[in-house]
Amino acid sequence: MKQIWASWRMEYIEQEKEEGCFLCQKPGQDNDTANYILYRGEKNYVIMNAYPYTPGHLLVAPYRHLASLEDLTAAERHEHFDIVSRSIKVLRQAFSPAGFNLGVNIGKVAGAGIEGHVHTHIVPRWLGDTNFMTVIADVRVLPEALAETYHKLKGQF
């Protein structure tokens, strides 16, 4: 049997899980560093994905708990996608990715882990970033800790 050590995961496994919507709760906690919040706009904010596909995987979310893009006001939607665009620029400067995947999962059947709070995923991509570990072992290997990525990106917005 092969083993992969991810000792940093124990902290998550043992911590008390919050009930409710983390996209609603995190911005109100006034601890952006611990919550990996990189930027706060007037109507939307940027938070790092705690379970990223690649380093720099970001989420842009409105402060209001809304289920779908059409529920946003015109001002919320405009700012939301302006921040998505800004996030891409920041990630290009910080990591020089070869491309990006953008996604908005609306509804549980679309893969939304948070079906009631719309948000946009920004996933930087590099040639070869999916390796044999993902294909053979259903494991994703991330070359950088979340805190390290956070410190690279914080202040770039």
C-alpha distance (Angstrom), angle and dihedral (degrees) to the residues before:
residue distance angle dihedral
M1 . . .
K2 3.79 . .
Q3 3.79 119.7 .
I4 3.75 130.7 -153.3
W5 3.79 115.7 -161.4
A6 3.78 117.7 -144.2
S7 3.79 100.4 160.8
W8 3.81 91.8 166.6
R9 3.85 87.8 69.2
M10 3.83 91.8 69.9
E11 3.80 90.5 73.7
Y12 3.82 89.3 58.5
I13 3.82 94.0 42.9
E14 3.81 93.2 52.3
Q15 3.80 98.8 40.9
E16 3.78 121.2 100.8
K17 3.79 109.2 -100.9
E18 3.78 117.9 -124.8
E19 3.78 118.2 -126.1
G20 3.76 120.0 -136.4
C21 3.78 131.1 26.0
F22 3.80 114.7 -25.6
L23 3.82 90.0 -161.6
C24 3.81 87.6 62.8
Q25 3.81 96.2 39.8
K26 3.82 103.8 44.9
P27 3.83 98.5 61.9
G28 3.81 90.9 52.3
Q29 3.80 94.7 53.5
D30 3.83 95.8 77.4
N31 3.82 93.1 -138.3
D32 3.78 105.6 105.9
T33 3.80 95.7 166.9
A34 3.82 95.0 53.8
N35 3.81 90.2 43.5
Y36 3.83 94.1 44.7
I37 3.80 93.0 -124.5
L38 3.80 106.1 162.6
Y39 3.79 102.8 179.4
R40 3.80 139.2 11.8
G41 3.75 120.5 -155.3
E42 3.78 125.7 -177.9
K43 3.82 94.5 -94.4
N44 3.84 105.2 8.5
Y45 3.78 138.7 33.7
V46 3.83 140.7 -160.5
I47 3.79 121.3 -121.4
M48 3.79 128.9 174.0
N49 3.78 116.4 -114.3
A50 3.81 106.8 -109.6
Y51 3.83 89.3 -149.8
P52 3.80 101.5 39.8
Y53 3.78 127.8 -173.1
T54 3.80 88.7 -148.8
P55 3.83 134.8 0.2
G56 3.79 109.6 -75.4
H57 3.84 95.5 29.6
L58 3.81 101.9 159.3
L59 3.79 136.6 -173.4
V60 3.79 124.8 -149.3
A61 3.81 112.4 -159.1
P62 3.78 137.5 171.3
Y63 3.78 116.4 -119.2
R64 3.80 89.5 -126.7
H65 3.81 117.7 80.5
L66 3.80 101.7 -117.2
A67 3.80 127.0 156.4
S68 3.81 101.7 -145.5
L69 3.79 145.3 19.8
E70 3.80 93.2 -108.1
D71 3.82 88.9 59.8
L72 3.82 91.2 64.0
T73 3.77 119.2 95.1
A74 3.80 116.2 -116.6
A75 3.83 89.3 -104.2
E76 3.82 92.5 50.3
R77 3.80 91.9 47.6
H78 3.82 93.2 47.2
E79 3.80 92.6 50.0
H80 3.81 91.5 42.9
F81 3.79 93.9 58.2
D82 3.80 92.6 38.3
I83 3.82 87.1 58.1
V84 3.82 90.6 46.3
S85 3.81 88.4 54.9
R86 3.81 91.6 46.3
S87 3.80 90.4 49.4
I88 3.80 90.8 54.6
K89 3.81 89.7 52.0
V90 3.83 91.8 49.9
L91 3.81 92.1 47.8
R92 3.83 91.4 48.7
Q93 3.80 90.5 53.7
A94 3.81 95.0 43.9
F95 3.81 101.9 41.0
S96 3.83 109.7 10.8
P97 3.81 94.2 -136.4
A98 3.81 118.9 -170.0
G99 3.82 91.5 -130.3
F100 3.79 146.9 -27.5
N101 3.76 141.3 -116.4
L102 3.81 115.4 -146.2
G103 3.77 120.8 -167.6
V104 3.76 142.1 172.2
N105 3.81 113.8 -168.1
I106 3.79 109.0 -159.1
G107 3.80 115.2 -172.4
K108 3.79 131.2 4.9
V109 3.82 95.5 -85.2
A110 3.82 89.3 57.4
G111 3.79 90.1 61.5
A112 3.78 97.7 -96.5
G113 3.78 109.0 160.5
I114 3.79 85.9 -171.3
E115 3.76 101.1 39.1
G116 3.80 96.1 173.9
H117 3.82 99.6 52.4
V118 3.78 117.1 59.5
H119 3.80 116.5 -141.1
T120 3.79 138.6 159.4
H121 3.80 123.0 -122.3
I122 3.81 118.4 -144.4
V123 3.80 110.9 -166.3
P124 3.82 118.8 -177.1
R125 3.82 112.5 -144.5
W126 3.79 134.5 -158.8
L127 3.76 130.5 -170.3
G128 3.80 105.9 -90.2
D129 3.82 95.7 11.5
T130 3.81 89.2 133.9
N131 3.76 107.2 67.1
F132 3.78 138.6 173.6
M133 3.83 92.2 -77.0
T134 3.80 91.3 67.3
V135 3.79 93.5 44.2
I136 3.81 100.3 41.8
A137 3.80 105.6 26.5
D138 3.82 102.1 26.0
V139 3.82 86.7 -124.1
R140 3.78 128.1 128.5
V141 3.80 118.3 -147.6
L142 3.80 115.9 -152.3
P143 3.79 115.9 -163.6
E144 3.81 96.2 -154.3
A145 3.82 136.5 48.4
L146 3.82 118.1 -116.3
A147 3.81 92.7 -118.5
E148 3.80 90.9 54.2
T149 3.81 91.9 50.3
Y150 3.82 90.1 46.7
H151 3.81 92.4 54.9
K152 3.82 90.9 49.0
L153 3.80 91.9 53.2
K154 3.81 103.2 33.8
G155 3.76 111.0 104.9
Q156 3.81 93.8 17.3
F157 3.80 93.0 103.2
